[in-house]
Structure formats: C-alpha cells, structure tokens
Amino acid sequence: MKPGIVGCARLIRRWLPQARCTDTHKALMSEIAQLRKELGFLIDADNFYRKLKILIDVMSWLRSG
C-alpha cells in the first residue's frame, strides 16, 4: 500500500532531521504545509476512516470471540 500525504510527511521528517535545515528541506516542508492546507479535509477523512476500520475490526473480533 502506498503511503498517503501524511505517511510521506512522516517519512520525510524521519529521514531529514530538523537540525539540518537546508534550502531543500525548507522547500519540501513548505510544500507539505501547503498541501496540508489545500487537502486537510482529505487527510482528516482518511484518518477518520482508518480509525473507523480499526473499530469495526475490533468489534468484529469481540463479536466472534
């Protein structure tokens, strides 16, 4: 499964530490912030449906057990 925007941002932050603030890093983080502003509702919806799926899985597991 391909990571979404949030997953990509987490990977980028993990591999590019904040202490190394190069021009490329600044531009990349700026681009991510802009995407979050434009697509924030999609990120929120994605997070909601991921949590809902986990809840459904747990409820199914409890019902079957």
Backbone as ProteinMPNN parsed JSONL, in Angstrom:
{"seq_chain_A": "MKPGIVGCARLIRRWLPQARCTDTHKALMSEIAQLRKELGFLIDADNFYRKLKILIDVMSWLRSG", "coords_chain_A": {"N_chain_A": [[0.842, -1.174, 0.0], [0.572, 2.197, -0.828], [1.953, 5.009, 0.864], [0.008, 7.707, 2.209], [-0.35, 11.312, 1.998], [0.182, 12.164, 4.596], [1.651, 9.999, 5.573], [3.895, 10.135, 3.898], [4.932, 12.597, 4.687], [5.678, 11.991, 7.305], [7.682, 10.086, 6.829], [9.546, 11.694, 5.503], [10.194, 13.533, 7.514], [11.383, 11.799, 9.323], [13.699, 10.966, 8.0], [14.967, 13.32, 7.333], [16.319, 15.2, 9.526], [15.262, 17.833, 11.77], [17.304, 19.495, 12.627], [19.054, 19.755, 10.518], [18.602, 22.04, 8.511], [18.332, 22.593, 5.495], [18.158, 24.395, 2.351], [16.704, 22.845, 0.553], [15.32, 21.147, 2.268], [13.751, 23.027, 3.669], [12.169, 23.973, 1.553], [10.808, 21.647, 0.861], [9.369, 21.072, 3.23], [7.776, 23.329, 3.278], [6.241, 22.911, 1.008], [4.839, 20.607, 1.797], [3.361, 21.683, 3.929], [1.739, 23.457, 2.501], [0.278, 21.643, 0.92], [-1.103, 20.346, 2.965], [-2.757, 22.417, 3.838], [-4.373, 22.753, 1.585], [-5.431, 20.2, 1.201], [-6.386, 19.337, 3.602], [-8.923, 18.459, 4.566], [-9.173, 16.002, 3.295], [-7.133, 14.55, 4.472], [-8.028, 14.514, 7.111], [-10.403, 13.057, 6.75], [-9.347, 10.638, 5.826], [-7.888, 9.804, 8.092], [-10.026, 9.51, 9.881], [-11.523, 7.396, 8.662], [-9.64, 5.346, 8.742], [-9.398, 4.94, 11.519], [-12.026, 4.237, 12.047], [-12.195, 1.819, 10.64], [-10.448, 0.257, 12.161], [-11.886, 0.185, 14.557], [-14.191, -1.194, 13.686], [-13.025, -3.646, 13.008], [-12.148, -4.49, 15.558], [-14.595, -4.655, 16.909], [-15.788, -6.694, 15.383], [-14.065, -8.777, 15.974], [-14.513, -9.026, 18.737], [-17.209, -9.785, 18.721], [-17.107, -12.23, 17.417], [-15.637, -13.748, 19.162]], "CA_chain_A": [[0.0, 0.0, 0.0], [1.341, 3.431, -0.902], [1.618, 5.925, 1.959], [-0.668, 8.935, 1.825], [0.417, 12.544, 2.215], [0.652, 12.178, 5.982], [2.715, 8.993, 5.665], [5.082, 10.675, 3.232], [5.484, 13.653, 5.543], [6.35, 11.327, 8.43], [8.928, 9.509, 6.333], [10.473, 12.787, 5.213], [10.68, 14.064, 8.792], [12.254, 10.806, 9.947], [14.982, 10.885, 7.304], [15.588, 14.651, 7.266], [16.137, 15.793, 10.857], [15.015, 19.272, 11.826], [18.559, 20.206, 12.865], [19.667, 20.011, 9.208], [17.612, 22.843, 7.801], [18.875, 23.05, 4.221], [17.158, 25.044, 1.486], [15.845, 21.789, 0.007], [14.448, 20.712, 3.357], [12.785, 24.1, 3.898], [11.226, 23.985, 0.432], [9.997, 20.438, 0.97], [8.435, 21.241, 4.338], [6.829, 24.351, 2.854], [5.328, 22.251, 0.07], [3.97, 19.73, 2.594], [2.427, 22.551, 4.652], [0.768, 23.955, 1.516], [-0.614, 20.534, 0.595], [-1.993, 20.125, 4.116], [-3.777, 23.466, 3.822], [-5.287, 22.518, 0.473], [-6.05, 18.872, 1.256], [-6.582, 18.98, 5.003], [-10.152, 17.708, 4.771], [-8.937, 14.627, 2.871], [-6.305, 13.921, 5.498], [-8.91, 14.262, 8.243], [-11.305, 11.967, 6.381], [-8.548, 9.424, 5.775], [-7.632, 9.416, 9.479], [-11.288, 9.052, 10.446], [-11.889, 6.087, 8.135], [-8.676, 4.366, 9.262], [-9.803, 4.646, 12.897], [-13.301, 3.527, 11.971], [-11.907, 0.447, 10.226], [-9.887, -0.43, 13.324], [-13.003, -0.044, 15.476], [-15.017, -2.258, 13.107], [-12.265, -4.896, 13.174], [-12.185, -4.874, 16.969], [-15.963, -5.077, 17.21], [-15.997, -8.0, 14.735], [-13.281, -9.742, 16.74], [-15.217, -9.238, 20.006], [-18.458, -10.493, 18.455], [-16.822, -13.611, 17.014], [-14.927, -14.444, 20.236]], "C_chain_A": [[0.891, 1.244, 0.0], [0.961, 4.335, 0.262], [0.919, 7.157, 1.417], [0.231, 10.129, 2.087], [0.998, 12.568, 3.622], [1.792, 11.193, 6.157], [4.004, 9.478, 5.035], [5.738, 11.748, 4.09], [6.227, 13.049, 6.724], [7.673, 10.718, 7.987], [9.975, 10.591, 6.087], [11.051, 13.34, 6.514], [11.642, 13.092, 9.467], [13.638, 10.828, 9.32], [15.676, 12.225, 7.137], [15.382, 15.348, 8.601], [16.0, 17.307, 10.81], [16.312, 20.073, 11.996], [19.264, 20.562, 11.554], [18.675, 20.761, 8.337], [18.225, 23.412, 6.528], [17.774, 23.737, 3.426], [16.187, 24.018, 0.919], [14.84, 21.335, 1.06], [13.37, 21.755, 3.637], [11.728, 24.128, 2.803], [10.279, 22.797, 0.502], [8.954, 20.571, 2.075], [7.385, 22.303, 4.01], [5.783, 23.76, 1.91], [4.345, 21.34, 0.803], [2.929, 20.555, 3.341], [1.347, 23.082, 3.711], [-0.222, 22.86, 1.133], [-1.587, 20.255, 1.737], [-3.095, 21.162, 4.151], [-4.823, 23.174, 2.758], [-6.066, 21.217, 0.619], [-6.336, 18.406, 2.676], [-7.822, 18.146, 5.247], [-9.991, 16.251, 4.337], [-8.102, 13.865, 3.897], [-7.16, 13.586, 6.703], [-9.857, 13.101, 7.952], [-10.559, 10.632, 6.354], [-8.27, 8.912, 7.188], [-8.888, 8.858, 10.13], [-11.626, 7.645, 9.966], [-10.903, 4.996, 8.55], [-9.058, 3.947, 10.681], [-11.115, 3.88, 12.925], [-13.092, 2.07, 11.578], [-11.331, -0.359, 11.388], [-10.989, -0.759, 14.314], [-13.9, -1.177, 14.974], [-14.326, -3.608, 13.261], [-12.315, -5.391, 14.607], [-13.586, -5.371, 17.348], [-16.277, -6.444, 16.603], [-15.275, -9.086, 15.517], [-13.995, -10.058, 18.06], [-16.491, -10.041, 19.798], [-18.194, -11.959, 18.125], [-16.216, -14.424, 18.156], [-15.762, -14.777, 21.372]], "O_chain_A": [[1.859, 1.316, 0.757], [-0.214, 4.427, 0.618], [1.2, 7.602, 0.304], [1.421, 9.979, 2.363], [2.154, 12.941, 3.823], [2.788, 11.501, 6.811], [5.087, 9.257, 5.578], [6.963, 11.796, 4.203], [7.29, 13.539, 7.106], [8.674, 10.824, 8.695], [11.147, 10.422, 6.424], [12.254, 13.588, 6.608], [12.605, 13.512, 10.11], [14.642, 10.721, 10.024], [16.867, 12.262, 6.827], [14.37, 16.021, 8.792], [16.546, 17.972, 9.93], [16.393, 21.216, 11.546], [19.987, 21.556, 11.487], [17.986, 20.159, 7.514], [18.598, 24.584, 6.488], [16.599, 23.667, 3.786], [14.99, 24.282, 0.814], [13.656, 21.162, 0.771], [12.203, 21.407, 3.821], [10.539, 24.284, 3.081], [9.086, 22.931, 0.232], [7.79, 20.222, 1.879], [6.231, 22.183, 4.424], [4.595, 24.07, 2.004], [3.16, 21.305, 0.471], [1.756, 20.185, 3.389], [0.175, 23.149, 4.082], [-1.422, 23.113, 1.031], [-2.759, 19.962, 1.501], [-4.243, 20.839, 4.458], [-6.021, 23.328, 2.998], [-7.224, 21.134, 0.21], [-6.51, 17.212, 2.919], [-7.788, 17.215, 6.051], [-10.596, 15.359, 4.931], [-8.339, 12.684, 4.155], [-7.041, 12.497, 7.264], [-10.087, 12.256, 8.817], [-11.083, 9.616, 6.809], [-8.402, 7.717, 7.451], [-8.832, 7.857, 10.845], [-11.98, 6.787, 10.775], [-11.294, 3.838, 8.696], [-9.047, 2.761, 11.012], [-11.291, 2.973, 13.739], [-13.745, 1.181, 12.126], [-11.685, -1.523, 11.576], [-11.027, -1.864, 14.856], [-14.32, -2.026, 15.76], [-14.968, -4.601, 13.604], [-12.506, -6.583, 14.846], [-13.73, -6.387, 18.028], [-16.951, -7.261, 17.229], [-15.802, -10.183, 15.702], [-14.076, -11.219, 18.458], [-16.82, -10.895, 20.622], [-18.971, -12.832, 18.511], [-16.27, -15.653, 18.133], [-15.282, -15.364, 22.341]]}, "name": "protein", "num_of_chains": 1, "seq": "MKPGIVGCARLIRRWLPQARCTDTHKALMSEIAQLRKELGFLIDADNFYRKLKILIDVMSWLRSG"}
